[in-house]
Amino acid sequence: MDSRRILLVEDDVLIGMMLVDMFDALDLPEPAQATSNEEALAIIAAESIAGALVDINLGDEKGWPVADALAERDIPFAFTSGGGDVIPSAHAHRRLVNKPFRINDIESALNEFFAK
């Protein structure tokens, strides 16, 4: 398993596909993918990941449980959002990558993960 494997937590399939294409363009391994808190928490418990991009809005739920689980395991992550979200104070220091995504923003966030 590549030590640079990232978890993508994104409920929109098309956005997830676009992010996978960005990872490919950046010559990174295919990310683990989850569309809900439940799926993401199962991946975090079962796999070794180097970081995560966590969409704040996952259908009718927020990505806070995933953020808490990543923080507990000291796994770096950034939030993603289409805007208008307030990040809880416990995670206010986390990077926010706004949609629509630009490959430079994704690359910058991932490079921060790999530098840790």
C-alpha positions as CSV (number, residue, x, y, z in Angstrom):
1,M,0.0,0.0,0.0
2,D,1.3,3.4,-1.0
3,S,2.1,5.6,2.1
4,R,0.5,8.5,0.3
5,R,-3.1,7.0,0.1
6,I,-5.7,9.6,0.9
7,L,-9.3,9.2,2.0
8,L,-11.9,11.2,0.0
9,V,-15.2,11.7,1.8
10,E,-17.5,13.2,-0.8
11,D,-21.2,12.4,-1.4
12,D,-21.4,13.7,-4.9
13,V,-20.2,11.0,-7.3
14,L,-19.3,13.4,-10.1
15,I,-17.1,15.5,-7.8
16,G,-15.5,12.3,-6.4
17,M,-14.7,11.2,-10.0
18,M,-13.2,14.6,-10.7
19,L,-11.0,14.4,-7.6
20,V,-9.8,10.9,-8.6
21,D,-8.8,12.4,-12.0
22,M,-6.9,15.2,-10.2
23,F,-5.1,12.6,-8.1
24,D,-4.1,10.7,-11.3
25,A,-2.9,14.0,-12.8
26,L,-0.8,14.6,-9.7
27,D,0.6,11.0,-10.0
28,L,-0.9,10.0,-6.7
29,P,-2.4,6.6,-5.8
30,E,-6.1,6.2,-6.2
31,P,-7.7,7.4,-3.1
32,A,-10.0,5.5,-0.8
33,Q,-13.5,6.8,-1.2
34,A,-16.5,7.2,1.1
35,T,-19.9,8.9,0.5
36,S,-21.1,8.9,4.2
37,N,-19.8,9.2,7.7
38,E,-20.4,5.5,8.2
39,E,-18.3,4.5,5.2
40,A,-15.5,6.9,6.1
41,L,-15.3,5.7,9.7
42,A,-15.1,2.1,8.5
43,I,-12.2,3.0,6.2
44,I,-10.4,4.9,8.9
45,A,-10.7,1.9,11.2
46,A,-9.5,-0.6,8.7
47,E,-6.9,1.1,6.5
48,S,-3.7,3.1,6.8
49,I,-4.2,6.5,5.2
50,A,-1.9,9.5,5.0
51,G,-4.7,12.2,5.1
52,A,-8.2,13.0,4.1
53,L,-10.3,15.5,2.3
54,V,-13.7,15.6,4.1
55,D,-16.7,17.3,2.6
56,I,-18.6,19.1,5.4
57,N,-22.0,18.4,3.9
58,L,-22.7,14.7,3.3
59,G,-26.3,14.6,2.3
60,D,-28.3,15.2,5.4
61,E,-25.3,14.8,7.7
62,K,-22.2,16.8,8.5
63,G,-18.7,15.3,8.3
64,W,-17.8,16.2,11.9
65,P,-17.7,12.5,13.2
66,V,-15.1,11.8,10.5
67,A,-13.1,14.9,11.4
68,D,-13.1,13.9,15.1
69,A,-12.0,10.3,14.2
70,L,-9.1,11.6,12.0
71,A,-8.0,14.1,14.7
72,E,-8.0,11.3,17.4
73,R,-5.7,9.3,15.2
74,D,-3.5,12.3,14.3
75,I,-4.3,11.9,10.6
76,P,-4.0,15.2,8.8
77,F,-7.1,16.4,6.9
78,A,-8.8,19.3,5.2
79,F,-12.4,20.2,4.9
80,T,-14.1,20.7,1.5
81,S,-17.2,22.8,1.0
82,G,-19.3,24.7,-1.5
83,G,-19.4,27.5,1.0
84,G,-21.5,28.9,3.9
85,D,-20.4,26.4,6.5
86,V,-19.1,27.2,10.0
87,I,-16.3,24.8,11.1
88,P,-16.6,23.9,14.8
89,S,-14.0,25.5,17.1
90,A,-12.2,22.2,17.7
91,H,-11.3,22.1,14.0
92,A,-11.2,25.8,13.2
93,H,-7.4,25.5,12.4
94,R,-8.0,23.0,9.6
95,R,-7.6,24.0,6.0
96,L,-10.8,24.6,4.0
97,V,-10.7,23.8,0.3
98,N,-13.6,25.5,-1.5
99,K,-15.6,24.1,-4.4
100,P,-15.2,24.3,-7.3
101,F,-11.9,22.6,-6.8
102,R,-8.7,23.7,-8.5
103,I,-5.9,21.2,-8.9
104,N,-3.4,23.6,-7.3
105,D,-5.5,23.9,-4.1
106,I,-5.8,20.1,-3.9
107,E,-2.1,19.7,-4.5
108,S,-1.2,22.2,-1.8
109,A,-3.4,20.6,0.8
110,L,-2.0,17.1,0.0
111,N,1.6,18.4,0.1
112,E,0.9,19.6,3.7
113,F,-0.3,16.1,4.6
114,F,2.8,14.5,3.2
115,A,5.1,17.0,4.9
116,K,3.9,15.8,8.3
